[in-house]
């Protein structure tokens, strides 16, 4: 028995099998129905958690401010607030980006500085989430005629897109620190200053 890839296709095919496909025994059909019910229950629990996070974000002023930054949604905003609070533990925005492991490692000797890949230190979950947010926001930001879009277009001519995504994630972390530190809403017109 062959089942297609993809969540929607699999769900559709499972419903067909449970409806009485002659190739499926009664015991297998019962097991499939149990798995289907468990899947639906998990979907409901996940939706409830998503709704709870969205409500928390709407109620919390800092989280609401963070969600105005491109690439930072409900999950990233709540995770950032849970990990760094108001950002007062960091003296400057670069310290937050370094703590997340989004800055290049250095290997310096004899007065020669060599920059390597990102350090990948600090909170791996937050780093991954910011990178995913940057990857989702990058196509929209590149198309905009603002300072951040121009910066991204220039970066894309010089570096691999994955490197640019990580650089954008570091910039988003810096912007998030600035928003938390100043307690002011994110200003899309001041993207170059972050």
MILUM-717433 format. One line per field, with one value per residue (C-alpha): residue in one letter; x, y, z. Coordinates in nm, 3 decimals. Each point is the difference from the previous one (the first is absolute). Layout:
rest c(a/...)
u c(X/...)
v c(Y/...)
w c(Z/...)
# end
This chain:
rest c(x/x/x/x/x/x/x/x/x/x/x/x/x/x/x/x/x/x/x/x/x/x/x/x/x/x/x/x/x/x/x/x/x/x/x/x/x/x/x/x/x/x/x/x/x/x/x/x/x/x/x/x/x/x/x/x/x/x/x/x/x/x/x/x/x/x/x/x/x/x/x/x/x/x/x/x/x/x/x/x/x/x/x/x/x/x/x/x/x/x/x/x/x/x/x/x/x/x/x/x/x/x/x/x/x/x/x/x/x/x/x/x/x/x/x/x/x/x/x/x/x/x/x/x/x/x/x/x/x/x/x/x/x/x/x/x/x/x/x/x/x/x/x/x/x/x/x/x/x/x/x/x/x/x/x/x/x/x/x/x/x/x/x/x/x/x/x/x/x/x/x/x/x/x/x/x/x/x/x/x/x/x/x/x/x/x/x/x/x/x/x/x/x/x)
u c(0.000/0.147/-0.084/0.083/0.236/-0.134/-0.230/-0.317/0.043/0.069/-0.305/-0.221/0.133/-0.041/-0.364/-0.051/0.162/-0.216/-0.313/0.019/0.283/-0.021/0.380/-0.003/-0.098/-0.246/0.281/0.214/-0.297/-0.053/0.369/-0.014/-0.309/0.183/0.301/-0.229/-0.172/0.337/0.119/-0.316/0.041/0.360/-0.108/-0.258/0.259/0.250/-0.268/-0.089/0.367/0.029/-0.310/0.141/0.331/-0.185/-0.209/0.313/0.163/-0.302/-0.008/0.374/0.124/0.359/-0.111/-0.234/0.288/0.225/-0.259/0.015/0.356/0.008/0.086/-0.103/-0.342/-0.185/0.230/0.321/-0.129/-0.108/0.320/0.216/-0.183/0.025/0.374/0.119/-0.281/0.045/0.352/0.167/0.250/0.167/0.190/-0.046/-0.186/0.308/0.031/-0.344/0.091/0.326/-0.181/-0.235/0.298/-0.086/0.335/0.309/0.271/0.344/0.335/0.267/0.374/0.293/-0.221/-0.206/-0.368/-0.189/-0.378/-0.151/-0.362/-0.243/0.097/-0.325/0.028/-0.278/-0.365/-0.030/-0.379/-0.014/0.275/-0.187/-0.328/0.157/0.167/-0.332/-0.170/0.273/-0.030/-0.376/0.032/0.294/-0.189/-0.244/0.274/0.216/-0.289/-0.051/0.181/0.114/0.347/-0.033/-0.112/0.294/0.238/-0.138/0.028/0.364/0.072/-0.160/0.238/0.301/-0.100/-0.196/-0.370/0.040/0.273/-0.224/-0.285/0.224/0.118/-0.363/-0.080/0.283/-0.137/-0.351/0.143/0.165/-0.325/-0.186/0.249/-0.044/-0.379/0.017/0.269/-0.165/-0.356/-0.112/-0.192/0.198/0.046/0.017/0.155/0.298/0.111/0.348/0.072/-0.048)
v c(0.000/0.335/0.326/0.341/0.252/0.311/0.058/0.083/-0.288/-0.245/0.115/-0.035/-0.350/-0.113/0.109/-0.203/-0.305/0.030/0.042/-0.362/-0.072/-0.378/-0.035/0.106/-0.250/0.091/0.006/0.230/0.226/0.027/0.084/0.262/0.154/0.019/0.165/0.241/0.099/0.046/0.217/0.214/0.035/0.115/0.252/0.141/0.025/0.174/0.246/0.073/0.071/0.223/0.192/0.037/0.137/0.242/0.123/0.045/0.197/0.229/0.067/0.060/0.339/-0.117/-0.308/0.212/0.235/-0.291/-0.141/0.320/-0.090/-0.189/-0.365/-0.002/-0.143/-0.125/-0.296/0.200/0.290/-0.219/-0.207/0.313/0.146/-0.327/-0.022/0.361/0.190/0.371/-0.048/0.182/-0.288/0.114/0.328/0.036/-0.167/-0.182/-0.177/-0.155/-0.113/-0.148/-0.173/-0.160/-0.121/0.209/0.179/-0.135/-0.181/0.152/-0.166/0.266/-0.047/0.221/0.303/-0.176/-0.042/-0.285/-0.017/-0.348/-0.122/0.095/-0.107/-0.194/0.067/0.104/-0.080/-0.236/0.009/0.380/0.004/-0.253/0.188/0.333/-0.159/-0.150/0.336/0.174/-0.258/0.060/0.380/0.035/-0.020/0.269/0.224/-0.028/0.122/0.316/0.323/0.076/-0.002/-0.361/-0.118/0.179/-0.152/-0.349/0.048/0.105/-0.295/-0.244/0.114/-0.079/-0.302/-0.325/0.041/-0.217/0.231/0.299/-0.165/-0.041/0.361/0.111/-0.212/0.175/0.337/-0.099/-0.098/0.341/0.172/-0.206/0.110/0.365/-0.027/-0.158/0.239/0.323/-0.114/0.158/-0.153/-0.126/0.269/-0.148/0.323/-0.029/-0.343/0.121/0.123/-0.342)
w c(0.000/-0.107/0.173/-0.148/0.158/0.162/0.292/-0.195/-0.243/0.282/0.195/-0.308/-0.075/0.362/-0.007/-0.320/0.161/0.312/-0.215/-0.100/-0.243/-0.052/0.021/0.367/0.268/0.274/0.260/-0.217/-0.059/0.378/0.052/-0.276/0.160/0.335/-0.166/-0.184/0.326/0.173/-0.290/0.018/0.377/-0.041/-0.263/0.245/0.281/-0.230/-0.113/0.364/0.079/-0.307/0.106/0.354/-0.133/-0.226/0.294/0.214/-0.279/-0.038/0.376/0.051/-0.126/-0.060/-0.194/-0.209/-0.083/-0.098/-0.240/-0.205/-0.102/-0.333/0.055/0.365/0.063/0.303/0.067/-0.040/0.210/0.292/-0.018/-0.002/0.298/0.190/-0.064/0.032/0.168/-0.065/-0.140/0.290/0.043/-0.323/-0.018/-0.374/-0.285/-0.128/0.336/-0.053/-0.352/0.132/0.287/-0.253/-0.204/-0.306/-0.026/-0.179/0.196/-0.024/-0.035/0.032/0.001/-0.087/-0.047/-0.267/0.068/-0.161/0.036/0.002/0.008/0.274/0.350/0.066/0.371/0.230/-0.040/-0.298/-0.006/-0.024/-0.262/-0.212/0.035/-0.095/-0.302/-0.111/0.049/-0.199/-0.278/-0.019/0.007/-0.238/-0.334/0.115/0.139/-0.313/-0.213/0.209/-0.093/0.356/0.159/0.120/-0.344/-0.163/0.255/-0.071/-0.378/0.039/0.229/-0.244/-0.276/0.222/0.208/-0.012/0.090/0.312/0.127/-0.066/0.192/0.306/-0.033/-0.016/0.308/0.186/-0.111/0.116/0.340/0.023/-0.097/0.263/0.267/-0.106/0.019/0.346/0.125/-0.116/0.079/-0.328/-0.288/-0.295/-0.264/-0.349/-0.132/0.236/-0.123/-0.095/0.352/0.162)
# end
